[in-house]
Amino acid sequence: MSQVVTSGSFLTLHYRLAGPAGDIINTFADKPATLSLGTGELSPAMEQRLMGMEEGAHATFELPAGEAFGERNPDMQQWVARKLLAQMGDPDEQYAVGDVVQFPTPDGSGSYAGAVVESNETGVRFDFNHPLAGQPVTFEVKLIGVL
């Protein structure tokens, strides 16, 4: 009898996340991902789609705009002073619209990404929304193992 996905399952899977502009993540050509449900590695909407799937299953889900990663939040766009950017990284770095920059979390234990929206002499405005926030998402998954 094959295993089915329940909350708290540990999964080995290939998955692909795509928005209107194409793939954001795709593990199908590489080694599979391993993750635990309920730990925040996947959004709740995506975890919900996996519940009850059997080991070996392959499915594609279409999630409506905003369901997978929430709506775009205008408050998540913020200016960062060039002085601060120079302290954090390379002072000569050029920031082009569309570039994605990693920032350390305040406690230093991780990082989060911001995409450059605009810049001027004194600062750079970053969008810290998930790149797929407020967009329809295609979520394709092939379950390799369920523990």
KOLRO-370089 format. One record per residue: residue number from 1; residue in one letter; x, y, z of N, C-alpha, C in turn. Coordinates in steps of 0.1 Angstrom, whole numbers, plus 5000, padded with zeros to 4 digits. Example, Ala and Ser with C-alpha at 12.3 -4.5 7.8 and 13.67 -1.06 7.14 Angstrom:
residues 2
NODE | nr | rest | nc1 | nc2 | nc3 | cac1 | cac2 | cac3 | cc1 | cc2 | cc3
NODE | 1 | a | 5132 | 4943 | 5078 | 5123 | 4955 | 5078 | 5132 | 4967 | 5078
NODE | 2 | s | 5128 | 4978 | 5071 | 5137 | 4989 | 5071 | 5129 | 5000 | 5079
END
This chain:
residues 147
NODE | nr | rest | nc1 | nc2 | nc3 | cac1 | cac2 | cac3 | cc1 | cc2 | cc3
NODE | 1 | m | 5008 | 4988 | 5000 | 5000 | 5000 | 5000 | 5009 | 5013 | 5000
NODE | 2 | s | 5006 | 5022 | 4991 | 5015 | 5034 | 4991 | 5010 | 5044 | 5001
NODE | 3 | q | 5020 | 5052 | 5005 | 5018 | 5062 | 5015 | 5010 | 5074 | 5009
NODE | 4 | v | 5002 | 5080 | 5017 | 4995 | 5093 | 5012 | 5000 | 5104 | 5021
NODE | 5 | v | 4999 | 5116 | 5015 | 5004 | 5128 | 5022 | 4993 | 5133 | 5033
NODE | 6 | t | 4999 | 5135 | 5045 | 4990 | 5140 | 5056 | 4998 | 5152 | 5062
NODE | 7 | s | 4992 | 5160 | 5070 | 4999 | 5171 | 5076 | 5011 | 5166 | 5084
NODE | 8 | g | 5022 | 5172 | 5083 | 5034 | 5167 | 5090 | 5042 | 5157 | 5082
NODE | 9 | s | 5037 | 5153 | 5070 | 5045 | 5143 | 5062 | 5058 | 5149 | 5057
NODE | 10 | f | 5068 | 5141 | 5056 | 5081 | 5145 | 5051 | 5081 | 5140 | 5036
NODE | 11 | l | 5083 | 5149 | 5027 | 5082 | 5145 | 5012 | 5095 | 5147 | 5005
NODE | 12 | t | 5097 | 5137 | 4995 | 5107 | 5139 | 4985 | 5099 | 5141 | 4972
NODE | 13 | l | 5102 | 5152 | 4965 | 5093 | 5155 | 4953 | 5101 | 5164 | 4944
NODE | 14 | h | 5096 | 5163 | 4931 | 5100 | 5173 | 4921 | 5088 | 5183 | 4921
NODE | 15 | y | 5091 | 5196 | 4920 | 5080 | 5205 | 4919 | 5084 | 5217 | 4910
NODE | 16 | r | 5074 | 5224 | 4905 | 5076 | 5235 | 4896 | 5066 | 5245 | 4900
NODE | 17 | l | 5071 | 5258 | 4901 | 5062 | 5269 | 4904 | 5064 | 5279 | 4892
NODE | 18 | a | 5053 | 5282 | 4886 | 5053 | 5292 | 4875 | 5043 | 5302 | 4876
NODE | 19 | g | 5046 | 5314 | 4872 | 5036 | 5325 | 4871 | 5034 | 5328 | 4856
NODE | 20 | p | 5027 | 5339 | 4853 | 5025 | 5343 | 4840 | 5037 | 5345 | 4831
NODE | 21 | a | 5048 | 5349 | 4838 | 5061 | 5351 | 4831 | 5070 | 5338 | 4829
NODE | 22 | g | 5065 | 5327 | 4835 | 5073 | 5315 | 4834 | 5077 | 5309 | 4847
NODE | 23 | d | 5086 | 5299 | 4847 | 5090 | 5292 | 4859 | 5098 | 5301 | 4868
NODE | 24 | i | 5095 | 5300 | 4881 | 5103 | 5306 | 4892 | 5112 | 5295 | 4898
NODE | 25 | i | 5106 | 5284 | 4901 | 5114 | 5272 | 4906 | 5110 | 5260 | 4898
NODE | 26 | n | 5120 | 5252 | 4894 | 5117 | 5240 | 4887 | 5128 | 5230 | 4891
NODE | 27 | t | 5124 | 5219 | 4898 | 5134 | 5209 | 4902 | 5134 | 5197 | 4893
NODE | 28 | f | 5126 | 5197 | 4883 | 5125 | 5185 | 4875 | 5138 | 5181 | 4868
NODE | 29 | a | 5146 | 5190 | 4864 | 5158 | 5187 | 4857 | 5170 | 5185 | 4866
NODE | 30 | d | 5167 | 5186 | 4879 | 5178 | 5186 | 4889 | 5174 | 5175 | 4899
NODE | 31 | k | 5181 | 5176 | 4911 | 5177 | 5166 | 4921 | 5164 | 5170 | 4928
NODE | 32 | p | 5157 | 5160 | 4933 | 5144 | 5164 | 4939 | 5146 | 5172 | 4952
NODE | 33 | a | 5135 | 5178 | 4956 | 5135 | 5186 | 4968 | 5130 | 5177 | 4980
NODE | 34 | t | 5134 | 5180 | 4992 | 5128 | 5173 | 5003 | 5123 | 5184 | 5013
NODE | 35 | l | 5111 | 5182 | 5018 | 5106 | 5192 | 5027 | 5095 | 5185 | 5036
NODE | 36 | s | 5093 | 5192 | 5047 | 5083 | 5188 | 5057 | 5071 | 5197 | 5056
NODE | 37 | l | 5059 | 5191 | 5056 | 5047 | 5199 | 5055 | 5045 | 5206 | 5069
NODE | 38 | g | 5039 | 5217 | 5069 | 5036 | 5225 | 5081 | 5048 | 5233 | 5087
NODE | 39 | t | 5059 | 5233 | 5079 | 5070 | 5241 | 5084 | 5072 | 5254 | 5077
NODE | 40 | g | 5063 | 5257 | 5067 | 5063 | 5270 | 5060 | 5072 | 5270 | 5048
NODE | 41 | e | 5077 | 5258 | 5044 | 5085 | 5257 | 5032 | 5076 | 5259 | 5019
NODE | 42 | l | 5064 | 5255 | 5020 | 5054 | 5257 | 5010 | 5043 | 5265 | 5015
NODE | 43 | s | 5036 | 5273 | 5007 | 5025 | 5281 | 5013 | 5013 | 5271 | 5016
NODE | 44 | p | 5005 | 5276 | 5026 | 4994 | 5267 | 5030 | 4985 | 5263 | 5018
NODE | 45 | a | 4983 | 5272 | 5009 | 4974 | 5268 | 4997 | 4981 | 5257 | 4989
NODE | 46 | m | 4994 | 5256 | 4988 | 5000 | 5245 | 4981 | 5000 | 5233 | 4989
NODE | 47 | e | 5003 | 5234 | 5002 | 5002 | 5222 | 5011 | 4988 | 5215 | 5010
NODE | 48 | q | 4978 | 5224 | 5010 | 4964 | 5219 | 5009 | 4962 | 5210 | 4997
NODE | 49 | r | 4968 | 5214 | 4985 | 4967 | 5206 | 4973 | 4974 | 5193 | 4974
NODE | 50 | l | 4984 | 5192 | 4982 | 4992 | 5179 | 4983 | 4985 | 5169 | 4992
NODE | 51 | m | 4976 | 5173 | 5001 | 4970 | 5164 | 5011 | 4962 | 5153 | 5004
NODE | 52 | g | 4965 | 5141 | 5008 | 4958 | 5129 | 5003 | 4964 | 5124 | 4990
NODE | 53 | m | 4974 | 5131 | 4984 | 4981 | 5125 | 4972 | 4989 | 5113 | 4976
NODE | 54 | e | 4989 | 5103 | 4967 | 4997 | 5091 | 4969 | 5011 | 5092 | 4964
NODE | 55 | e | 5020 | 5085 | 4970 | 5034 | 5084 | 4966 | 5034 | 5080 | 4951
NODE | 56 | g | 5042 | 5087 | 4943 | 5043 | 5083 | 4928 | 5033 | 5092 | 4920
NODE | 57 | a | 5024 | 5099 | 4926 | 5014 | 5107 | 4919 | 5021 | 5119 | 4912
NODE | 58 | h | 5016 | 5123 | 4901 | 5021 | 5135 | 4894 | 5008 | 5143 | 4890
NODE | 59 | a | 5008 | 5156 | 4895 | 4997 | 5165 | 4892 | 5001 | 5179 | 4890
NODE | 60 | t | 4992 | 5186 | 4883 | 4994 | 5201 | 4881 | 4982 | 5208 | 4886
NODE | 61 | f | 4984 | 5218 | 4895 | 4973 | 5226 | 4900 | 4974 | 5240 | 4895
NODE | 62 | e | 4963 | 5246 | 4892 | 4963 | 5261 | 4889 | 4957 | 5268 | 4901
NODE | 63 | l | 4965 | 5277 | 4907 | 4960 | 5284 | 4918 | 4957 | 5298 | 4914
NODE | 64 | p | 4945 | 5303 | 4917 | 4941 | 5317 | 4913 | 4950 | 5328 | 4919
NODE | 65 | a | 4950 | 5339 | 4912 | 4958 | 5351 | 4916 | 4956 | 5353 | 4931
NODE | 66 | g | 4968 | 5355 | 4938 | 4968 | 5358 | 4952 | 4966 | 5346 | 4962
NODE | 67 | e | 4962 | 5335 | 4957 | 4960 | 5324 | 4966 | 4973 | 5317 | 4971
NODE | 68 | a | 4983 | 5316 | 4962 | 4995 | 5309 | 4966 | 5004 | 5317 | 4975
NODE | 69 | f | 5006 | 5330 | 4972 | 5015 | 5339 | 4980 | 5009 | 5352 | 4984
NODE | 70 | g | 4996 | 5352 | 4985 | 4989 | 5364 | 4989 | 4989 | 5375 | 4979
NODE | 71 | e | 4982 | 5386 | 4982 | 4982 | 5397 | 4973 | 4994 | 5406 | 4974
NODE | 72 | r | 4997 | 5413 | 4964 | 5009 | 5422 | 4965 | 5006 | 5433 | 4975
NODE | 73 | n | 5015 | 5436 | 4984 | 5014 | 5445 | 4994 | 5023 | 5457 | 4991
NODE | 74 | p | 5016 | 5469 | 4989 | 5024 | 5481 | 4985 | 5034 | 5485 | 4997
NODE | 75 | d | 5031 | 5481 | 5009 | 5040 | 5485 | 5020 | 5053 | 5477 | 5020
NODE | 76 | m | 5053 | 5466 | 5011 | 5065 | 5458 | 5010 | 5075 | 5464 | 5000
NODE | 77 | q | 5072 | 5476 | 4995 | 5081 | 5483 | 4987 | 5088 | 5494 | 4995
NODE | 78 | q | 5101 | 5493 | 4996 | 5108 | 5503 | 5005 | 5121 | 5508 | 4999
NODE | 79 | w | 5124 | 5520 | 5002 | 5136 | 5526 | 4998 | 5147 | 5522 | 5008
NODE | 80 | v | 5159 | 5519 | 5003 | 5171 | 5516 | 5011 | 5182 | 5525 | 5007
NODE | 81 | a | 5187 | 5532 | 5017 | 5198 | 5542 | 5014 | 5210 | 5535 | 5008
NODE | 82 | r | 5216 | 5542 | 4998 | 5228 | 5536 | 4992 | 5239 | 5535 | 5002
NODE | 83 | k | 5240 | 5543 | 5012 | 5250 | 5542 | 5022 | 5249 | 5529 | 5030
NODE | 84 | l | 5236 | 5525 | 5033 | 5234 | 5512 | 5039 | 5237 | 5500 | 5030
NODE | 85 | l | 5234 | 5502 | 5017 | 5237 | 5491 | 5008 | 5252 | 5489 | 5007
NODE | 86 | a | 5259 | 5500 | 5007 | 5274 | 5500 | 5006 | 5280 | 5493 | 5018
NODE | 87 | q | 5274 | 5495 | 5030 | 5279 | 5488 | 5042 | 5276 | 5473 | 5041
NODE | 88 | m | 5265 | 5470 | 5035 | 5261 | 5455 | 5035 | 5269 | 5447 | 5024
NODE | 89 | g | 5273 | 5454 | 5014 | 5279 | 5447 | 5003 | 5290 | 5454 | 4996
NODE | 90 | d | 5290 | 5453 | 4983 | 5300 | 5460 | 4974 | 5296 | 5475 | 4972
NODE | 91 | p | 5304 | 5484 | 4977 | 5300 | 5498 | 4975 | 5299 | 5503 | 4961
NODE | 92 | d | 5305 | 5496 | 4952 | 5305 | 5500 | 4938 | 5294 | 5493 | 4930
NODE | 93 | e | 5286 | 5484 | 4937 | 5276 | 5477 | 4930 | 5265 | 5486 | 4923
NODE | 94 | q | 5262 | 5482 | 4911 | 5251 | 5490 | 4903 | 5239 | 5482 | 4905
NODE | 95 | y | 5228 | 5488 | 4908 | 5215 | 5482 | 4910 | 5206 | 5485 | 4898
NODE | 96 | a | 5203 | 5475 | 4890 | 5194 | 5477 | 4878 | 5180 | 5472 | 4881
NODE | 97 | v | 5170 | 5478 | 4875 | 5156 | 5474 | 4877 | 5155 | 5459 | 4874
NODE | 98 | g | 5149 | 5452 | 4883 | 5147 | 5437 | 4881 | 5157 | 5429 | 4888
NODE | 99 | d | 5169 | 5435 | 4892 | 5179 | 5427 | 4899 | 5172 | 5423 | 4912
NODE | 100 | v | 5176 | 5411 | 4917 | 5172 | 5406 | 4930 | 5184 | 5405 | 4939
NODE | 101 | v | 5182 | 5412 | 4951 | 5192 | 5413 | 4960 | 5189 | 5406 | 4973
NODE | 102 | q | 5198 | 5398 | 4979 | 5196 | 5391 | 4992 | 5199 | 5400 | 5003
NODE | 103 | f | 5190 | 5401 | 5013 | 5193 | 5409 | 5025 | 5193 | 5399 | 5037
NODE | 104 | p | 5203 | 5401 | 5047 | 5202 | 5393 | 5059 | 5191 | 5396 | 5068
NODE | 105 | t | 5185 | 5387 | 5074 | 5174 | 5389 | 5084 | 5181 | 5396 | 5096
NODE | 106 | p | 5173 | 5404 | 5104 | 5179 | 5412 | 5115 | 5187 | 5403 | 5125
NODE | 107 | d | 5183 | 5390 | 5127 | 5190 | 5382 | 5136 | 5202 | 5375 | 5129
NODE | 108 | g | 5203 | 5377 | 5116 | 5215 | 5371 | 5109 | 5213 | 5356 | 5105
NODE | 109 | s | 5202 | 5350 | 5109 | 5201 | 5336 | 5107 | 5196 | 5332 | 5093
NODE | 110 | g | 5191 | 5341 | 5085 | 5187 | 5338 | 5072 | 5188 | 5350 | 5063
NODE | 111 | s | 5180 | 5349 | 5052 | 5180 | 5361 | 5043 | 5167 | 5362 | 5036
NODE | 112 | y | 5164 | 5373 | 5030 | 5152 | 5375 | 5022 | 5156 | 5383 | 5010
NODE | 113 | a | 5147 | 5382 | 5000 | 5151 | 5388 | 4987 | 5142 | 5400 | 4984
NODE | 114 | g | 5148 | 5410 | 4977 | 5141 | 5422 | 4973 | 5145 | 5424 | 4958
NODE | 115 | a | 5135 | 5428 | 4950 | 5137 | 5431 | 4936 | 5138 | 5446 | 4934
NODE | 116 | v | 5148 | 5451 | 4927 | 5149 | 5465 | 4924 | 5138 | 5470 | 4916
NODE | 117 | v | 5131 | 5481 | 4920 | 5120 | 5487 | 4913 | 5125 | 5500 | 4906
NODE | 118 | e | 5132 | 5508 | 4914 | 5138 | 5520 | 4909 | 5149 | 5525 | 4917
NODE | 119 | s | 5157 | 5535 | 4912 | 5168 | 5540 | 4921 | 5171 | 5554 | 4917
NODE | 120 | n | 5178 | 5561 | 4926 | 5182 | 5574 | 4924 | 5196 | 5576 | 4930
NODE | 121 | e | 5201 | 5588 | 4931 | 5215 | 5590 | 4937 | 5216 | 5585 | 4951
NODE | 122 | t | 5205 | 5587 | 4959 | 5206 | 5584 | 4973 | 5201 | 5571 | 4978
NODE | 123 | g | 5193 | 5564 | 4969 | 5187 | 5551 | 4974 | 5182 | 5543 | 4963
NODE | 124 | v | 5178 | 5531 | 4967 | 5172 | 5521 | 4958 | 5159 | 5516 | 4964
NODE | 125 | r | 5149 | 5516 | 4955 | 5136 | 5511 | 4960 | 5134 | 5496 | 4957
NODE | 126 | f | 5132 | 5488 | 4967 | 5131 | 5474 | 4965 | 5117 | 5469 | 4968
NODE | 127 | d | 5113 | 5459 | 4961 | 5100 | 5452 | 4963 | 5102 | 5439 | 4970
NODE | 128 | f | 5098 | 5438 | 4982 | 5100 | 5426 | 4990 | 5088 | 5416 | 4990
NODE | 129 | n | 5079 | 5419 | 4981 | 5068 | 5409 | 4979 | 5074 | 5397 | 4972
NODE | 130 | h | 5068 | 5385 | 4974 | 5072 | 5373 | 4967 | 5070 | 5376 | 4952
NODE | 131 | p | 5079 | 5371 | 4943 | 5077 | 5374 | 4929 | 5063 | 5370 | 4923
NODE | 132 | l | 5057 | 5360 | 4929 | 5044 | 5355 | 4925 | 5032 | 5360 | 4933
NODE | 133 | a | 5035 | 5370 | 4942 | 5023 | 5375 | 4950 | 5014 | 5382 | 4940
NODE | 134 | g | 5001 | 5380 | 4942 | 4990 | 5386 | 4934 | 4989 | 5381 | 4920
NODE | 135 | q | 4996 | 5370 | 4917 | 4995 | 5364 | 4904 | 4990 | 5350 | 4904
NODE | 136 | p | 4984 | 5345 | 4893 | 4980 | 5331 | 4893 | 4993 | 5323 | 4892
NODE | 137 | v | 4992 | 5311 | 4898 | 5004 | 5302 | 4899 | 5001 | 5288 | 4894
NODE | 138 | t | 5010 | 5283 | 4886 | 5009 | 5269 | 4883 | 5018 | 5261 | 4892
NODE | 139 | f | 5013 | 5251 | 4899 | 5021 | 5243 | 4908 | 5020 | 5229 | 4903
NODE | 140 | e | 5032 | 5224 | 4898 | 5032 | 5210 | 4893 | 5041 | 5202 | 4903
NODE | 141 | v | 5036 | 5190 | 4906 | 5043 | 5182 | 4916 | 5043 | 5167 | 4912
NODE | 142 | k | 5055 | 5161 | 4914 | 5056 | 5146 | 4913 | 5061 | 5141 | 4926
NODE | 143 | l | 5053 | 5134 | 4933 | 5057 | 5128 | 4946 | 5065 | 5116 | 4944
NODE | 144 | i | 5078 | 5116 | 4949 | 5087 | 5105 | 4948 | 5086 | 5096 | 4961
NODE | 145 | g | 5086 | 5103 | 4972 | 5085 | 5095 | 4985 | 5077 | 5103 | 4995
NODE | 146 | v | 5070 | 5095 | 5004 | 5063 | 5101 | 5015 | 5066 | 5094 | 5028
NODE | 147 | l | 5071 | 5101 | 5038 | 5075 | 5095 | 5051 | 5066 | 5100 | 5062
END
